Amino acid sequence: MISFVRRLALSAGAGAALSLAGCATAPSYDLVLADGRVMDPASGLDAVRHLGIRGGKIRAISETPLAGAEVVTVSGQVVAPGFIDLHAHGQTTGDMQIQARDGVTTALDLEVGVYPVAAWYEAVAGKAPLNYGATVSHIAARFTAFHPGLEVGHWVTRRAVVAGLGVAPAGANRAAGAAELSAMREAIRRGLDEGALGVGFGINYTPAAETGEIAAMFRVATERKVPVFVHTRAFGIAAIQEAITTAQTTGAALHLVHVGSSSIGDLPAVLRLIDASKAAGMDISTEVYPYTAASTMLESAMFNPGWQANLKIDYGDLAWSATGERLTKESFERYRRQGGWVILHMMKDEHVERAIAHPGVMIASDGVPFIAGKGHPRGAGTFARVLGHYSREKKLLPLMEALAKMTILPARRLEGHVPAMKTKGRIAVGADADLTVFDPATVRDRATFEAPTTPSAGIPHVIVNGTFVVRDGQLVKDARPGRAVRGVTGELPER
């Protein structure tokens, strides 16, 4: 009898009913989530179930009640896989806690990335409420290639972005020669050896990086069978076509970040281009955040001369994050010399909505670090905003589809080369107990540009590796259950 029940447990992850009621040796779990509406986009399960959690893993999915050391009743609530954010720049403890209130259980910095990779993972270890990981940064690799011997820490990414303006040591505005290309390749390979999740590119921040340089770095990713995560050279379909063509010629798997802001007015054509590339056999994906404004550093190369034509905006469309004031030519120049974060009001509602509803487009926040409580609200409200405003209120997409865009689709984008992702983004026996419990009738974002760190509503519980990081709607302040998400080191086997 006992062995038969155990065999049933192994198959329950696909949504099969697992009942242990009446068994004399029925197991007791560390935690039971009782009577919740379990929604698992990976299997299609949408039914009332009881989840048994032990040792940080889901051990049972049952139609009947389970015994546990602790039983939390979640009647009327949705129990979903924890949300996976592929594009989270805020990797401090405080930023992760803000994201936890939005239902995020895994926060990854895949666009800009980090360098050195091993040092970054070591710096975050033991401090993370959420699971964490990053790509190796091409921007930082470029910086170090032009400044050999410069001792750097994982903070080098921001310095490298600033260097695009030319206010840091000279070099980042020059085209790379053979020596610099070789150094970049070596830095990226070292980062992948240290567990980076792919290669991150912010091409718009490195204007001197010619297409040949980008192709050379894409080839390193192809050799290692990892994706490239790309912020394109400019905004609009021509820059996106450059990235797609480079990926096609090098064989790289391509993820285009924040398609809403990258495309601006070209979004319908860009989505058709991505779909056509995928239909032709290309490994390509993209993401969107649910806001019409972007954010970046004003001192970055994105605001080099010509930025108005590139971004299709002007001074008055920029807001200084620290004060909220709209900029003029005079204040733009003053703040650019000072350096700091700026909000760019540059997109239309209709394009954001189209990207959110488009099949296969993932949800990712592009959340930037909050400084003294200021910043872009996307770092605090992205996932609740999709569930509440766009799914429930505007009915742009069904709830199950919205959940897929923030759980199983991001997991599948990575799981081919990141073993840890095979047990995330799904509710199944043996999967990691990364879970988000929310009220489908009340979940909503509350963060605004004036108060960007205001936590989302309607998310009472968030569990990471079997441990509450949010409980009864309140942050568990000392909870640090987050684990490193790393890629396979060295050469990968054929897939």
C-alpha positions in Angstrom: 0.0 0.0 0.0 2.7 2.4 1.0 4.8 1.8 -2.2 1.6 2.2 -4.3 0.9 5.6 -2.8 4.5 6.7 -3.4 4.2 5.7 -7.1 1.0 7.8 -7.3 2.8 10.7 -5.8 5.5 10.7 -8.5 2.8 11.0 -11.2 0.7 13.7 -9.5 2.6 16.6 -10.9 0.6 16.5 -14.1 -2.5 17.4 -12.1 -3.5 13.8 -11.2 -5.5 13.6 -7.9 -3.4 12.4 -5.0 -5.3 11.4 -1.9 -3.6 10.1 1.2 -6.6 10.3 3.4 -7.2 7.1 5.4 -3.6 5.8 5.0 -2.2 4.7 8.3 1.2 6.0 7.3 0.1 9.2 5.5 3.0 11.6 5.5 3.0 14.9 7.4 4.4 17.9 5.6 6.3 21.0 6.8 3.5 23.2 5.4 0.2 22.5 3.8 -1.6 25.1 1.6 -5.2 23.9 2.0 -8.2 24.4 -0.2 -6.7 26.8 -2.7 -7.5 27.2 -6.4 -4.4 25.7 -7.9 -3.6 27.2 -11.3 -0.7 25.6 -13.1 -0.2 26.8 -16.7 2.4 24.1 -17.4 -0.2 21.3 -16.9 -3.4 23.2 -17.3 -4.6 22.3 -13.8 -7.2 24.7 -12.5 -9.0 23.1 -9.5 -9.2 23.2 -5.8 -6.3 21.2 -4.3 -4.3 20.8 -1.2 -0.5 21.2 -1.5 1.9 19.4 0.8 5.4 21.0 1.1 8.4 19.4 2.7 12.1 20.2 2.4 11.5 23.2 0.1 9.7 21.0 -2.5 6.1 20.3 -3.4 5.6 16.7 -2.3 1.8 16.3 -2.8 -1.1 17.7 -4.8 -4.2 16.3 -3.3 -8.0 16.5 -3.8 -8.4 15.7 -0.1 -7.0 17.4 3.0 -3.4 16.7 4.1 -1.7 16.7 7.5 1.1 19.1 8.1 3.1 20.7 10.9 1.5 23.9 9.7 -1.7 24.2 7.7 -2.6 27.5 6.0 -6.1 27.7 4.5 -6.2 29.7 1.3 -9.9 29.1 0.3 -11.0 31.4 -2.5 -7.4 32.3 -3.4 -5.4 31.3 -6.4 -2.2 29.3 -5.7 0.1 29.8 -8.7 3.8 29.1 -9.4 6.0 31.9 -8.1 6.5 34.6 -10.7 9.9 34.6 -12.6 11.2 38.0 -13.5 13.8 37.7 -16.3 14.7 41.4 -16.2 15.3 42.7 -12.7 18.1 45.1 -12.2 17.4 45.8 -8.6 19.3 42.9 -6.9 19.6 44.3 -3.4 17.8 42.8 -0.4 15.5 45.8 -0.3 14.6 45.7 -4.0 14.0 42.0 -3.8 11.6 42.5 -0.8 9.7 45.0 -2.8 9.4 42.5 -5.7 8.3 39.8 -3.3 5.2 41.9 -2.4 4.4 41.7 -6.2 4.5 37.9 -6.2 8.0 37.4 -7.6 10.0 34.4 -6.3 12.9 34.5 -8.8 14.5 37.7 -10.0 17.2 37.5 -12.7 19.3 40.3 -14.3 19.6 39.0 -17.9 19.8 42.2 -19.9 22.7 44.2 -18.7 24.1 41.4 -16.5 27.0 41.5 -14.1 30.8 41.1 -14.0 32.8 39.5 -12.5 30.1 36.8 -12.3 31.5 34.7 -9.4 32.1 37.8 -7.2 28.5 38.9 -7.8 27.0 35.6 -6.8 29.2 35.6 -3.7 28.1 39.1 -2.8 24.4 38.2 -3.0 24.6 34.8 -1.3 22.8 34.7 2.1 21.1 38.1 1.6 18.4 37.2 -0.9 14.7 36.8 -0.2 14.3 35.6 -3.7 16.1 33.2 -6.0 18.7 35.2 -8.0 21.0 35.0 -11.1 22.4 37.0 -13.9 24.1 36.9 -17.3 27.7 37.9 -18.0 27.7 41.5 -19.1 29.0 42.5 -22.6 29.0 46.1 -21.4 31.3 45.3 -18.5 33.4 43.0 -20.6 33.9 45.8 -23.1 34.8 48.2 -20.3 37.4 45.9 -18.9 38.8 45.1 -22.3 39.6 48.8 -22.8 41.0 49.1 -19.3 43.1 46.0 -18.7 44.4 45.6 -15.2 41.8 47.8 -13.7 40.5 46.2 -10.5 36.8 46.1 -10.6 33.9 44.6 -8.5 30.5 43.6 -9.6 29.5 47.3 -9.7 31.5 47.7 -12.9 28.3 47.4 -15.0 27.1 50.8 -14.0 30.5 52.3 -14.5 30.7 50.8 -17.9 27.3 52.3 -18.9 28.5 55.7 -17.7 31.7 55.2 -19.7 29.6 55.3 -22.9 29.2 59.0 -22.3 33.0 59.4 -22.0 33.0 60.8 -18.5 34.9 57.7 -17.2 38.4 56.7 -18.5 38.5 56.9 -22.2 37.9 53.8 -24.4 34.3 52.7 -24.4 33.5 55.1 -27.2 36.1 53.6 -29.5 35.7 50.7 -31.9 37.3 47.5 -30.6 40.4 46.2 -32.2 41.7 42.6 -32.3 43.1 42.8 -28.8 39.9 44.2 -27.3 37.8 41.6 -29.0 40.0 38.8 -27.7 39.8 40.2 -24.2 36.0 40.5 -24.4 35.6 36.9 -25.6 37.8 35.8 -22.7 35.8 37.8 -20.2 32.5 36.4 -21.4 33.8 32.8 -21.5 35.0 33.3 -17.9 31.6 34.6 -16.8 29.9 31.6 -18.4 32.4 29.3 -16.7 31.4 30.9 -13.4 27.7 30.1 -13.9 26.3 33.1 -15.8 22.8 32.4 -17.4 23.8 33.7 -20.8 25.3 36.9 -22.3 23.6 40.2 -21.7 23.9 43.1 -24.2 23.0 46.8 -23.8 24.0 47.8 -27.3 22.3 51.2 -27.1 24.7 51.9 -24.2 27.8 51.0 -26.2 27.4 52.9 -29.5 30.9 52.2 -30.6 30.3 48.4 -30.6 30.0 47.7 -34.3 27.8 44.8 -35.7 31.0 42.7 -36.2 31.8 43.0 -32.5 28.3 42.0 -31.5 28.4 39.1 -33.9 31.8 37.9 -32.4 30.3 37.9 -28.9 27.1 36.2 -30.1 29.3 33.4 -31.4 30.7 32.8 -28.0 27.1 32.3 -26.7 26.5 30.0 -29.6 29.6 27.9 -28.8 28.4 27.6 -25.2 24.7 27.0 -26.2 23.3 29.8 -24.1 21.0 32.7 -25.2 21.9 36.3 -25.7 19.6 38.9 -24.0 19.7 42.0 -26.1 18.7 45.7 -25.6 19.0 46.7 -29.2 21.2 49.5 -30.7 18.3 51.9 -31.2 14.5 52.0 -31.0 12.4 50.7 -33.8 12.3 47.9 -36.3 15.6 48.6 -38.0 17.6 48.0 -34.8 15.6 44.9 -34.0 16.2 43.6 -37.4 20.0 44.1 -36.8 19.8 41.9 -33.7 17.7 39.2 -35.4 20.0 39.1 -38.5 23.1 38.9 -36.3 21.5 36.0 -34.3 20.6 34.2 -37.5 24.0 34.5 -39.0 25.8 33.4 -35.8 23.2 30.8 -34.8 22.6 32.4 -31.4 19.4 32.0 -29.4 18.0 35.5 -29.1 15.8 37.1 -26.4 14.8 40.7 -27.2 14.2 42.7 -24.0 11.3 45.1 -23.3 9.7 44.9 -26.8 7.3 47.7 -26.0 10.0 50.3 -25.5 12.4 48.8 -28.0 9.8 49.0 -30.8 7.9 52.2 -29.9 5.6 52.9 -32.9 6.9 49.9 -34.8 5.5 47.3 -32.4 2.9 45.7 -34.7 5.5 45.1 -37.4 8.1 44.0 -34.8 5.7 41.3 -33.4 5.0 40.1 -36.9 8.8 39.9 -37.6 9.4 37.9 -34.3 6.6 35.5 -35.2 7.9 35.0 -38.7 11.4 34.4 -37.4 10.1 31.8 -34.9 8.0 30.1 -37.6 11.1 29.8 -39.7 12.8 27.9 -37.0 14.7 30.6 -35.1 15.1 30.4 -31.3 13.7 33.8 -30.5 11.7 35.2 -27.6 10.7 38.6 -26.1 9.2 40.3 -23.1 7.2 43.4 -22.1 6.6 45.5 -19.0 3.0 46.9 -18.5 3.9 50.7 -18.5 4.1 53.4 -21.1 7.3 54.9 -19.5 10.8 53.6 -19.5 13.7 54.5 -17.1 17.5 54.7 -17.4 20.4 56.8 -16.3 20.6 60.3 -17.9 24.4 60.2 -18.1 24.3 57.1 -20.3 25.2 56.9 -24.0 21.5 56.6 -24.8 21.3 60.4 -24.4 24.3 61.2 -26.6 23.5 63.8 -29.3 20.7 62.5 -31.6 18.7 61.0 -28.7 15.5 62.9 -29.6 15.4 61.2 -33.0 16.4 57.8 -31.6 13.8 57.9 -28.8 11.2 60.0 -30.7 10.7 62.2 -27.6 12.0 65.6 -26.4 13.0 67.2 -23.1 9.5 67.6 -21.8 8.9 63.8 -22.1 11.7 63.2 -19.5 11.1 63.3 -15.7 13.9 63.4 -13.1 13.2 60.4 -10.8 14.3 62.1 -7.6 11.8 65.0 -7.9 9.3 64.1 -10.6 10.0 67.3 -12.5 9.7 67.4 -16.2 13.0 68.5 -17.9 13.9 71.4 -20.0 17.0 71.9 -22.1 18.8 73.6 -19.2 17.8 71.1 -16.5 18.6 68.2 -18.9 22.2 69.4 -19.3 22.6 70.1 -15.5 21.3 66.7 -14.5 23.2 64.9 -17.2 26.4 66.3 -15.7 25.3 65.2 -12.3 24.1 61.8 -13.3 21.0 59.9 -12.1 17.8 58.1 -13.0 15.3 59.6 -15.4 11.8 58.5 -16.5 11.1 58.5 -20.2 7.4 58.9 -21.2 7.7 57.3 -24.7 5.1 54.6 -25.4 1.4 54.4 -26.2 -1.2 52.4 -24.3 -2.4 50.6 -27.4 1.1 49.2 -28.1 1.7 48.1 -24.5 -1.7 46.3 -24.5 -0.9 44.7 -27.8 2.4 43.3 -26.6 0.9 42.0 -23.3 -1.9 40.2 -25.1 0.4 38.8 -27.9 0.9 35.0 -27.6 4.4 34.0 -26.3 5.4 37.5 -25.1 6.6 37.1 -21.5 6.1 39.6 -18.6 9.2 41.1 -17.1 9.6 44.2 -15.0 12.9 45.8 -16.1 12.8 47.1 -12.6 15.6 49.4 -11.8 17.1 50.0 -8.3 15.1 52.2 -6.0 17.1 55.1 -4.5 15.6 56.7 -1.4 12.2 55.3 -2.3 12.3 56.9 -5.8 12.3 55.2 -9.2 10.0 53.5 -11.7 6.9 51.7 -10.3 7.5 48.7 -12.6 9.9 47.3 -10.0 7.1 47.1 -7.5 3.9 46.5 -9.5 4.5 44.8 -12.8 3.0 41.4 -12.1 0.0 42.5 -10.1 -0.7 45.2 -12.8 -0.9 42.5 -15.5 -3.2 40.3 -13.3 -5.4 43.1 -12.1 -5.6 45.8 -14.7 -4.9 44.0 -17.9 -6.4 40.6 -17.3 -9.3 41.2 -14.8 -10.3 44.7 -15.7 -9.5 45.1 -19.4 -9.9 41.4 -20.2 -7.0 41.5 -22.6 -6.0 37.9 -21.8 -7.4 35.1 -19.6 -5.9 34.6 -16.2 -4.3 31.3 -17.0 -2.5 32.9 -20.1 -1.3 35.8 -18.0 0.1 33.4 -15.4 1.9 31.4 -18.1 3.7 34.6 -19.3 5.2 35.1 -15.8 5.8 31.4 -14.8 6.3 28.5 -17.2 7.3 30.6 -20.3 10.3 32.2 -18.5 11.2 28.9 -17.0 11.2 27.2 -20.4 13.3 30.0 -21.9 16.1 29.1 -19.6 15.7 25.4 -18.6 17.6 24.0 -21.6 20.9 25.3 -20.1 19.9 26.1 -16.5 19.0 22.9 -14.7 17.4 24.8 -11.7 14.7 26.2 -14.0 13.3 22.7 -14.7 11.8 22.7 -11.3 10.5 26.3 -11.3 7.5 28.0 -13.0 5.2 25.0 -12.4 3.2 23.3 -9.7 4.2 19.6 -9.7 5.3 16.9 -7.3 9.1 17.4 -7.0 9.0 21.1 -8.2 10.5 23.8 -6.0 8.0 25.2 -3.5 8.1 28.7 -5.1 4.5 29.7 -4.8 2.4 32.9 -5.0 -1.0 33.1 -3.4 -3.3 35.9 -4.6 -6.9 37.0 -4.6 -8.1 37.1 -8.3 -10.8 39.6 -7.4 -8.6 42.1 -5.7 -5.0 41.7 -6.9 -3.8 45.0 -8.3 -0.7 47.2 -8.4 -0.6 50.3 -6.2 2.8 51.7 -7.1 2.8 55.0 -8.9 5.4 57.4 -10.2 4.9 59.5 -7.2 5.1 56.6 -4.7 6.9 53.9 -6.7 7.6 51.5 -3.9 4.0 51.1 -2.7 3.4 47.3 -2.5 0.8 45.5 -4.6 -2.5 44.5 -3.1 -4.3 41.2 -3.0 -1.2 39.0 -2.6 -1.3 37.5 0.9 1.4 34.9 0.7 4.6 34.4 -1.3 6.7 31.3 -0.6 10.3 30.8 -1.8 11.8 27.3 -1.4 9.1 26.4 1.1 9.7 29.5 3.3 7.3 32.5 3.6 8.8 35.8 2.4 5.3 37.4 2.5 2.7 36.1 4.9 -0.8 37.5 5.5 0.1 40.4 3.3 3.1 41.4 5.3 6.8 41.1 4.5 8.7 38.6 6.5 11.6 40.9 7.0 14.3 38.4 8.0 13.5 35.7 5.5 16.4 34.9 3.2 15.5 31.6 1.5 16.6 32.7 -2.0 19.1 30.4 -3.8 21.5 31.1 -6.7 20.3 30.1 -10.1 23.3 29.3 -12.2 24.0 28.0 -15.7 25.9 24.9 -16.5 29.6 25.8 -16.3 32.0 25.2 -19.2 31.0 23.5 -22.5 27.5 22.3 -22.6 26.4 18.9 -24.1 24.4 18.8 -27.3 20.7 19.4 -26.8 
